[in-house]
């Protein structure tokens, strides 16, 4: 049987992680050489942050924290779209880096 309360808790945690990882990825994506790696980079960062967050602040197991990482990866896209125009794109970051 599906535990709706547990699922709500997982989604709530994934919203917190999405907010943190969106900011982290925005600040570190300039280190990537090609923008096609951003999606994979984002997925890896979301899963890593979810494992670390769940291990540090909850009693959630590692397999469940992978689900939270997946949920936060999917949710981060929504956060990014809501901030569209307010965040610097990868192309703009690379152009600024090349000018310096």
Order of alpha helices (4+ residues) and beta strands (2+ residues): alpha-alpha-alpha-alpha
